[in-house]
């Protein structure tokens, strides 16, 4: 049971990170609940973390096309919100 999608980690109304994955359940489990999770790193970003799941329509059936669609949505949201932790990887020209 894998559900592809986007997730937005935020504190208050401030977006920290926009992520995409082919399996939301596994990604969140790994990031927040596993032995090697990065939960402490996330918690250091703010007191009250929230995870939002923006609705996106993925029309493709093949895994590679779904991944490409999700990357497109993610890129759009990063450009719109400029989340702090996504911006660390941007190339400045």
C-alpha positions in Angstrom: 0.0 0.0 0.0 2.1 2.9 -1.2 0.7 6.3 -1.9 2.8 8.9 -3.8 2.5 12.5 -2.8 3.9 15.7 -1.5 4.4 16.7 2.1 5.2 20.1 3.7 6.9 20.3 7.0 6.1 23.6 8.7 6.3 25.4 12.0 3.5 27.8 12.6 2.7 29.3 9.1 6.3 29.1 8.0 7.2 26.3 5.6 10.5 24.5 6.4 10.6 21.8 3.7 8.6 20.6 0.7 9.3 16.9 -0.1 8.0 14.4 -2.6 7.9 10.7 -2.4 6.5 7.6 -4.1 5.5 6.2 -0.7 4.3 8.8 1.9 3.8 6.3 4.7 7.4 4.9 4.5 9.0 8.3 4.0 7.3 9.7 7.1 8.0 6.6 9.1 11.7 6.8 8.2 11.9 10.5 8.8 10.1 10.8 12.1 9.6 7.4 13.8 12.5 5.1 12.9 15.6 4.4 15.0 17.7 6.5 12.5 15.0 9.2 12.0 15.9 12.8 11.7 13.2 13.8 14.1 15.6 15.7 16.4 16.9 17.7 13.5 13.3 18.7 12.6 12.4 19.5 16.2 15.4 21.8 16.4 13.7 24.0 13.7 10.7 25.0 15.9 8.5 24.2 18.7 5.4 22.9 17.0 6.0 21.1 13.8 3.1 20.3 11.4 3.0 18.1 8.4 0.6 19.1 5.6 -0.2 17.0 2.6 -1.1 19.2 -0.4 -3.6 17.6 -2.8 -2.0 16.9 -6.2 -3.3 15.0 -9.2 -0.9 12.5 -10.5 -2.1 11.1 -13.9 0.7 8.8 -14.8 0.8 5.1 -14.1 4.4 4.3 -14.5 6.7 4.9 -11.5 9.2 7.1 -13.4 6.4 9.4 -14.7 4.8 9.7 -11.3 8.2 10.7 -9.9 8.6 13.3 -12.6 5.2 14.7 -11.9 5.8 14.9 -8.2 9.2 16.7 -8.8 7.3 19.2 -10.9 4.8 19.9 -8.1 7.6 20.1 -5.6 9.6 22.5 -7.7 6.5 24.7 -8.1 5.9 24.8 -4.3 9.6 25.4 -3.5 9.5 28.4 -5.9 6.3 29.7 -4.3 7.2 29.3 -0.6 11.0 29.2 -0.6 11.1 26.9 2.4 14.2 27.3 4.6 15.6 23.8 4.2 14.9 23.4 0.5 16.6 26.8 -0.1 19.9 25.4 1.3 20.4 23.4 -1.8 19.6 26.1 -4.4 22.3 27.2 -6.7 22.7 31.0 -6.7 23.6 32.5 -10.1 
